């Protein structure tokens, strides 16, 4: 285990291939052997890759191919011929690769916002139980939940992390101790992250706890960033961005954040064809030199370009699950248009790409975006009003107030980028009503960010479309572990009532007319949660589970189901 610094993480998996990501302690050749648990020394499937380097760290992504659809294979990881995974005596069982089986009902877990602190009584008292860890213990059969006397043998096919995997601006005691060893925290950026090296340590803190590490080695994962992966309010407005760029430390932060994101999160999101088309990955695959390829400069250049010109690189991604589902995961942070006269959550290139993805001819369309597309009604109205205020629709002085409010109280969701909200809303209505191919059985936004969970049901503003439009849902699971303060719970609960009809009438046309109306049909609830979505033909089932300490066993929390929904219709 000393040679395996982090991982393995099981990333993209389809019916015949799998990608396994690791960080090692030095330059090495990494081999993955997959087959029957008792015969990994003569494994049927073997693949290897050389590490590449970035800022003194060493990484490999091993691509296995030729796997059988619907199969389950145990796997082991070797570094320079020495087995480093699984660890001896592990209570979690072997790490497995479960390939997709065409036609098998898709099951996907999702959630966001998870701080990395201790899992003892002190950590649980302050931050609640880590729902991801509680799920891992249930998966491994170490604990059960109130709904199952035996471990559930139907694991998710994928877990989708919708932002704030790491907190670069709100650091833990362990992260602060690491910072103190490197530099003076009395100087900017204080106890926030400074560069790639600190990001590497932060990911290590997030992914090394034993139960979570085993889960990440066994459940395929997809990921997208949100603001805290870089900094709270990231790209809220042009004013915010100018303030950051005027500091002495922001350049190193954003370059380190995006460069590390490419390695730790983005690369594993891509399927074999998408990886093969990535210029940086092409350099890794084509390297034939005697030494290890060092990507540090190329990665930093990419990060800097992507920050200054978001159209030059796409962080969003999409994938198909035969005809059952299309998952479209949207970057709602890095590619924003911040021009006060033309604000949009997505730039034109990103909007065009999304326009291509939001099509029918699939049973269910799933849209992952870290920020909820459909907020609680009162919150949506408040954010839409704040944008009109900040744009100067009510004069210069109110515009200054609007900009201050935008940053002070996080008014920077889809509603606060009205032009983009309307354009995406129209695409969704067209898809759900059959104007973009066969209408899916549902169109569902999957989101996080807001530190409370809920389900909203939407319908077209145009009455003529309502009877022939598929259900449009917003499902939010947040946080996995980072509970909302009590005073904010009361405010969000109050804002959840009513129906959102943002037509702009109250503001005399200063807010663009929405193509959708909606209301919350379930929630909000405030537990640390991990949600699961499952497709059953035309039906869609979702449920949320939290971890609960029983009999004082902080180390072994049990899962408790908080809520469940079937295609917008509550059943429990």
C-alpha positions in Angstrom: 0.0 0.0 0.0 2.9 2.4 0.5 3.4 2.7 -3.3 -0.3 3.5 -3.8 -0.8 7.0 -2.7 -4.5 7.3 -3.6 -7.1 5.1 -5.3 -7.9 3.0 -7.0 -10.9 4.8 -8.3 -13.2 3.0 -10.7 -14.3 5.6 -13.2 -15.9 5.2 -16.6 -17.4 1.7 -17.1 -19.6 0.5 -20.0 -20.6 -2.9 -21.2 -17.1 -4.0 -22.2 -14.5 -1.6 -20.8 -13.5 0.0 -17.5 -11.0 2.8 -16.5 -9.2 2.6 -13.2 -7.4 5.7 -11.8 -4.5 5.7 -9.3 -1.9 8.0 -7.8 1.4 6.4 -7.0 4.4 7.4 -4.9 6.7 7.7 -7.9 7.2 6.9 -11.6 5.9 3.4 -12.2 4.1 0.9 -14.4 0.6 0.2 -13.1 -1.1 -3.1 -13.9 -4.7 -4.0 -13.3 -5.7 -7.7 -13.2 -9.4 -8.6 -13.4 -11.1 -12.0 -13.0 -12.4 -14.4 -10.4 -11.5 -13.3 -6.9 -9.7 -16.6 -6.1 -7.6 -16.6 -9.3 -6.3 -13.0 -9.9 -2.8 -14.4 -10.3 -4.0 -15.8 -13.6 -6.6 -13.1 -14.4 -8.5 -13.3 -17.6 -8.1 -9.5 -18.2 -4.9 -7.6 -17.7 -4.0 -4.1 -18.8 -1.2 -1.7 -17.7 -0.2 1.9 -18.1 2.9 4.0 -17.3 2.4 6.9 -14.9 2.6 10.5 -16.0 3.7 13.3 -13.7 2.2 16.7 -12.7 3.9 19.0 -10.1 5.8 16.1 -8.5 2.9 13.8 -8.3 2.4 10.6 -10.3 -0.8 9.3 -11.9 -2.1 6.5 -14.1 -5.4 5.7 -15.8 -5.5 2.0 -16.8 -8.0 1.1 -19.5 -9.3 -2.5 -19.5 -11.2 -3.7 -22.5 -12.8 -7.0 -23.7 -14.9 -7.4 -20.6 -18.2 -9.3 -20.9 -21.4 -7.3 -20.7 -23.2 -7.7 -17.4 -20.2 -9.4 -15.8 -18.7 -8.9 -12.3 -14.9 -9.2 -12.0 -12.7 -8.7 -8.9 -9.6 -6.8 -9.6 -6.1 -6.2 -8.2 -3.7 -3.4 -8.8 0.1 -3.9 -9.1 2.7 -1.1 -9.1 6.0 -2.2 -10.7 5.0 -5.9 -10.2 4.1 -5.5 -6.5 0.4 -6.0 -5.6 -0.8 -2.9 -3.7 -4.6 -3.4 -3.8 -6.7 -4.8 -2.3 -5.2 -4.4 1.2 -4.7 -7.5 3.2 -7.5 -8.3 5.8 -9.9 -5.7 4.4 -13.4 -6.1 5.9 -15.0 -4.7 2.7 -14.5 -7.6 0.4 -12.9 -7.4 -3.1 -13.1 -4.4 -5.3 -15.3 -5.3 -8.3 -15.8 -4.2 -11.9 -19.5 -4.6 -12.8 -20.0 -3.9 -16.5 -23.3 -2.6 -17.8 -25.8 -5.1 -19.1 -28.0 -3.8 -22.0 -31.6 -3.7 -21.0 -31.0 -4.0 -17.3 -32.7 -1.3 -15.3 -30.3 1.6 -14.7 -29.6 2.5 -11.1 -27.6 5.6 -10.3 -26.7 7.3 -7.0 -26.1 11.0 -6.9 -25.4 13.9 -4.5 -23.2 16.8 -3.7 -21.4 18.8 -1.0 -19.2 16.6 1.1 -16.7 17.9 3.6 -13.8 15.6 4.7 -13.6 15.5 8.4 -13.4 12.7 11.0 -16.1 10.1 11.3 -16.0 10.0 15.1 -18.4 11.5 17.6 -16.8 15.0 17.3 -17.0 15.0 13.5 -20.5 13.6 13.4 -21.7 16.2 16.0 -20.4 19.0 14.0 -21.1 17.9 10.4 -23.5 14.9 10.7 -22.9 11.4 9.4 -21.3 11.1 6.0 -24.1 9.6 3.9 -21.6 8.3 1.4 -19.7 6.3 4.1 -23.0 5.0 5.5 -23.9 3.8 2.0 -20.5 2.1 1.7 -20.9 0.2 4.9 -24.3 -1.0 3.8 -22.9 -2.1 0.4 -20.2 -4.0 2.1 -22.7 -5.8 4.3 -21.1 -4.4 7.5 -24.4 -2.6 8.4 -28.0 -2.9 7.3 -30.8 -0.4 7.1 -34.4 -0.2 8.2 -35.6 -1.4 4.8 -33.4 -4.4 4.3 -32.4 -7.1 6.8 -29.7 -8.2 4.3 -27.3 -6.1 2.2 -28.9 -5.0 -1.0 -27.2 -7.0 -3.8 -28.3 -4.5 -6.4 -25.5 -1.9 -6.3 -25.8 1.3 -8.4 -24.3 1.2 -11.8 -22.8 4.7 -11.3 -22.5 7.4 -8.7 -22.7 11.0 -9.9 -21.0 13.6 -7.7 -22.6 17.0 -8.5 -20.0 19.4 -7.1 -18.1 20.3 -4.0 -16.2 17.1 -3.8 -13.5 19.2 -2.1 -13.7 22.5 -0.3 -10.8 24.7 -1.4 -12.0 27.7 0.6 -13.4 26.2 3.8 -10.6 23.9 5.0 -10.5 21.3 7.7 -8.1 21.1 10.6 -6.1 18.5 8.8 -5.8 20.6 5.7 -4.9 23.7 7.8 -2.1 21.7 9.4 -0.7 20.9 6.0 -0.9 24.5 4.9 1.0 25.6 8.1 3.8 23.2 7.2 4.2 24.9 3.8 3.6 28.6 4.2 2.5 31.4 6.5 -1.3 31.2 6.8 -1.4 34.8 8.0 -0.6 35.8 4.4 -3.0 35.5 1.4 -4.7 33.2 0.6 -4.6 32.4 4.3 -6.1 29.0 5.1 -7.6 28.7 1.7 -5.8 26.6 -1.0 -2.9 28.2 -2.9 -1.8 25.8 -5.6 -1.7 22.3 -7.2 0.2 20.8 -4.3 -2.4 21.8 -1.8 -5.2 20.5 -4.1 -3.4 17.2 -4.3 -3.4 16.9 -0.5 -7.0 18.0 -0.3 -8.1 15.2 -2.6 -6.1 12.7 -0.6 -8.0 13.8 2.5 -11.3 13.4 0.7 -10.7 9.9 -0.8 -8.6 7.9 1.7 -11.0 7.0 4.5 -11.2 3.2 4.3 -15.0 2.7 3.6 -15.2 5.5 1.1 -12.0 4.4 -0.6 -13.5 0.9 -1.1 -16.7 2.4 -2.4 -14.8 4.5 -4.9 -12.9 1.5 -6.0 -16.1 -0.5 -6.7 -18.7 2.0 -7.9 -18.0 3.7 -11.2 -18.1 7.5 -10.7 -18.7 10.6 -12.7 -18.1 14.1 -11.3 -18.5 17.8 -12.0 -17.2 20.8 -10.1 -19.2 23.5 -8.3 -18.0 26.7 -6.6 -16.3 25.4 -3.5 -14.0 23.1 -5.6 -12.5 26.5 -6.5 -14.0 29.2 -4.3 -17.4 30.3 -3.0 -19.3 32.4 -5.6 -16.9 31.3 -8.4 -17.9 33.3 -11.4 -20.9 35.0 -9.8 -20.4 38.1 -11.8 -17.9 40.2 -13.7 -17.4 42.4 -10.7 -16.5 39.3 -8.6 -14.1 38.0 -11.2 -12.3 41.4 -11.5 -11.9 41.4 -7.7 -10.3 38.0 -7.8 -8.0 38.7 -10.7 -6.7 41.8 -8.9 -5.3 39.7 -6.1 -1.8 38.3 -5.9 -3.0 34.7 -5.3 -6.0 34.1 -7.6 -4.0 33.0 -10.6 -2.2 30.2 -8.8 -5.6 29.1 -7.2 -7.6 28.9 -10.5 -4.7 27.2 -12.4 -4.1 24.7 -9.6 -7.8 24.1 -9.2 -8.5 23.4 -12.9 -5.3 21.5 -13.5 -5.9 19.2 -10.6 -9.6 18.8 -11.6 -8.5 17.5 -15.0 -6.5 14.8 -13.3 -8.6 13.9 -10.3 -12.1 14.3 -11.7 -12.5 15.1 -15.4 -10.3 12.5 -17.1 -12.3 9.6 -15.6 -15.6 11.1 -16.8 -14.7 10.4 -20.4 -15.4 7.3 -22.3 -12.7 5.7 -24.5 -13.6 7.7 -27.6 -13.7 11.0 -25.7 -10.4 10.3 -23.9 -8.8 9.4 -27.2 -9.8 12.8 -28.6 -8.5 14.8 -25.7 -5.2 16.5 -26.7 -3.6 16.0 -23.2 -4.5 12.4 -23.1 -3.1 11.9 -26.6 0.2 13.1 -25.2 0.0 10.6 -22.4 -0.9 7.7 -24.7 1.7 8.5 -27.3 4.6 9.0 -25.0 7.4 6.6 -25.8 10.4 8.3 -24.1 12.7 6.6 -21.6 11.4 8.6 -18.7 8.0 9.6 -17.3 6.0 12.2 -19.2 5.7 15.4 -17.2 2.4 17.2 -17.9 2.9 20.1 -15.5 3.4 22.9 -18.0 0.8 21.6 -20.5 -1.7 21.2 -17.7 -1.1 24.6 -16.3 -1.4 26.1 -19.8 -4.7 24.3 -20.4 -6.1 25.5 -17.0 -5.1 29.1 -17.7 -6.6 29.0 -21.2 -9.8 27.4 -20.0 -10.2 30.0 -17.4 -9.6 32.9 -19.7 -11.4 31.5 -22.7 -13.9 28.8 -21.6 -14.9 28.0 -25.2 -11.5 26.4 -25.7 -12.2 23.4 -23.5 -15.4 21.6 -22.5 -15.8 20.2 -19.0 -19.4 19.1 -19.7 -19.9 15.5 -20.8 -22.7 13.1 -21.9 -23.2 9.4 -22.1 -25.8 7.0 -23.3 -27.2 4.0 -21.3 -28.5 2.0 -24.4 -32.0 3.4 -25.0 -32.9 3.7 -21.4 -31.3 7.0 -20.6 -29.1 9.8 -21.8 -27.1 11.5 -19.0 -26.0 15.1 -19.9 -23.7 16.7 -17.2 -23.4 20.4 -17.6 -20.7 22.7 -16.4 -22.6 25.6 -14.8 -19.5 27.4 -13.4 -16.5 27.7 -15.7 -18.2 28.7 -18.9 -20.5 31.5 -17.7 -21.0 34.7 -19.7 -20.5 37.5 -17.2 -21.1 40.6 -19.4 -23.8 42.4 -17.4 -25.8 43.1 -20.6 -25.7 39.5 -21.8 -25.4 37.2 -18.7 -25.8 33.5 -19.3 -25.0 30.4 -17.3 -23.4 29.0 -20.5 -21.5 30.6 -23.3 -22.6 30.1 -26.9 -20.4 27.1 -27.6 -21.6 25.4 -24.5 -25.2 26.3 -25.3 -24.9 24.9 -28.8 -23.4 21.6 -27.4 -26.3 21.3 -24.9 -28.8 22.0 -27.7 -27.4 18.9 -29.5 -27.7 16.8 -26.3 -31.2 17.7 -25.3 -33.0 15.4 -27.7 -35.7 12.7 -27.5 -35.6 9.2 -28.8 -34.5 7.9 -25.4 -36.7 6.6 -22.5 -35.4 9.1 -19.9 -33.4 12.2 -20.3 -31.2 13.0 -17.2 -29.6 16.4 -16.9 -26.9 16.8 -14.3 -26.1 20.4 -13.2 -24.6 21.2 -9.9 -26.9 24.2 -9.4 -30.6 23.4 -9.4 -32.3 24.5 -12.6 -35.6 24.8 -10.7 -35.2 26.5 -7.3 -37.9 26.8 -4.7 -40.4 29.4 -6.1 -39.6 32.3 -3.8 -35.8 31.8 -4.2 -36.2 31.8 -8.0 -38.2 35.0 -7.9 -35.6 36.6 -5.6 -32.7 35.7 -7.9 -34.5 36.8 -11.0 -35.3 40.1 -9.4 -31.6 40.5 -8.2 -30.4 40.1 -11.8 -32.8 42.8 -13.1 -31.6 45.0 -10.2 -27.9 44.4 -10.9 -28.4 45.0 -14.7 -29.6 48.5 -13.9 -33.3 48.0 -14.8 -34.2 50.1 -11.8 -31.4 52.7 -12.0 -27.7 53.0 -11.1 -28.0 53.1 -7.3 -30.2 50.0 -7.2 -27.8 48.3 -9.6 -25.0 48.6 -7.0 -27.3 47.2 -4.4 -28.2 44.3 -6.7 -24.5 43.5 -7.3 -23.8 43.5 -3.6 -26.8 41.2 -2.9 -25.7 38.9 -5.7 -22.4 38.2 -4.0 -23.5 38.6 -0.3 -26.3 36.0 -0.3 -25.2 33.7 -3.2 -27.9 34.9 -5.8 -26.1 33.2 -8.7 -28.1 30.2 -9.7 -29.8 29.6 -13.1 -32.6 32.1 -12.2 -30.0 34.9 -11.8 -28.8 34.2 -15.4 -32.2 34.7 -17.0 -31.3 34.5 -20.6 -29.6 31.1 -20.3 -32.5 29.9 -18.1 -35.1 30.7 -20.7 -33.1 29.1 -23.5 -32.5 25.9 -21.7 -36.1 25.8 -20.5 -37.4 26.1 -24.1 -35.1 23.2 -25.1 -36.5 21.1 -22.3 -40.1 21.9 -23.2 -39.5 21.0 -26.9 -37.8 17.7 -25.9 -40.6 16.8 -23.4 -43.3 17.6 -25.9 -41.9 15.5 -28.8 -40.5 18.4 -30.9 -37.0 17.0 -30.8 -37.6 13.3 -31.6 -39.7 10.8 -29.7 -40.6 12.4 -26.3 -38.9 10.7 -23.4 -41.0 9.3 -20.5 -39.4 11.9 -18.3 -36.9 14.8 -18.3 -35.2 15.1 -14.9 -32.7 17.6 -13.6 -30.3 16.1 -11.0 -28.6 18.8 -8.9 -27.0 19.7 -5.5 -25.4 22.8 -4.1 -28.2 24.2 -1.9 -27.7 22.0 1.2 -31.3 20.8 1.2 -33.0 18.2 -0.9 -36.4 18.3 -2.7 -38.3 17.3 -5.8 -40.1 19.9 -8.0 -42.5 19.1 -10.8 -42.7 21.5 -13.8 -45.1 22.0 -16.7 -45.1 24.2 -19.8 -46.2 27.8 -19.4 -48.1 27.3 -22.7 -51.4 25.6 -21.8 -51.7 24.1 -25.2 -48.6 21.9 -24.5 -49.5 20.7 -21.0 -51.5 17.6 -22.0 -48.9 16.2 -24.3 -45.7 16.9 -22.4 -43.7 14.3 -20.5 -43.1 14.9 -16.8 -40.4 17.4 -16.1 -38.7 17.0 -12.7 -36.0 18.6 -10.6 -34.4 16.2 -8.1 -31.9 17.7 -5.6 -29.7 15.8 -3.3 -27.5 18.1 -1.1 -25.5 17.7 1.1 -23.8 14.4 1.4 -22.1 15.8 4.4 -22.3 19.5 5.2 -25.6 20.5 6.8 -27.3 23.8 6.4 -27.4 26.1 9.5 -30.7 26.3 11.3 -31.5 29.8 10.3 -31.1 29.0 6.7 -33.4 26.0 7.0 -36.3 28.1 8.1 -35.7 30.5 5.2 -35.6 27.7 2.6 -38.7 26.0 4.1 -40.6 29.2 3.8 -39.4 29.8 0.2 -40.5 26.4 -0.9 -44.3 27.1 -0.8 -46.3 28.2 -3.8 -45.9 27.9 -7.5 -43.2 29.5 -9.7 -44.7 31.6 -12.5 -41.9 33.9 -13.4 -43.6 35.7 -16.3 -42.1 39.1 -15.5 -45.6 40.7 -15.0 -44.7 41.9 -11.5 -41.5 43.5 -12.7 -43.1 45.1 -15.9 -41.2 42.9 -18.2 -37.8 43.3 -16.6 -37.5 39.5 -16.0 -37.8 37.3 -19.2 -40.9 35.2 -19.4 -40.3 31.6 -18.4 -41.3 28.7 -20.6 -42.0 26.6 -17.4 -44.1 26.8 -14.2 -43.3 24.5 -11.3 -43.9 23.7 -7.6 -42.2 21.6 -5.0 -43.9 18.3 -4.6 -41.6 16.7 -2.0 -39.4 18.4 0.6 -37.4 20.2 1.5 -35.5 18.0 3.9 -32.1 18.7 5.4 -30.4 15.4 6.3 -27.0 14.5 4.9 -28.2 12.3 2.0 -27.2 10.2 -0.9 -30.0 9.8 -3.5 -30.6 6.9 -5.8 -32.5 6.9 -9.1 -33.7 3.8 -10.8 -35.4 3.3 -14.2 -38.2 0.8 -14.6 -39.4 1.1 -18.2 -41.5 4.3 -18.4 -41.3 4.7 -14.6 -38.7 6.6 -12.6 -38.1 5.9 -8.9 -35.9 8.0 -6.6 -35.1 7.7 -3.0 -32.9 9.5 -0.4 -31.0 7.9 2.4 -29.2 9.3 5.4 -26.7 7.8 7.9 -27.8 7.4 11.5 -25.7 6.6 14.5 -27.3 3.7 16.4 -26.2 2.6 20.0 -23.4 5.1 20.0 -21.6 3.4 17.1 -20.3 6.5 15.3 -18.0 4.4 13.3 -20.8 2.2 11.9 -23.8 4.4 11.0 -26.8 2.7 9.5 -28.8 3.9 6.5 -32.3 5.3 7.0 -34.5 6.1 4.1 -35.7 9.7 4.3 -38.0 10.0 1.3 -39.0 8.3 -2.0 -40.7 9.5 -5.1 -42.0 7.7 -8.2 -41.9 9.9 -11.3 -43.0 13.0 -9.4 -45.7 11.1 -7.4 -44.9 10.7 -3.7 -45.2 7.2 -2.3 -43.6 7.5 1.1 
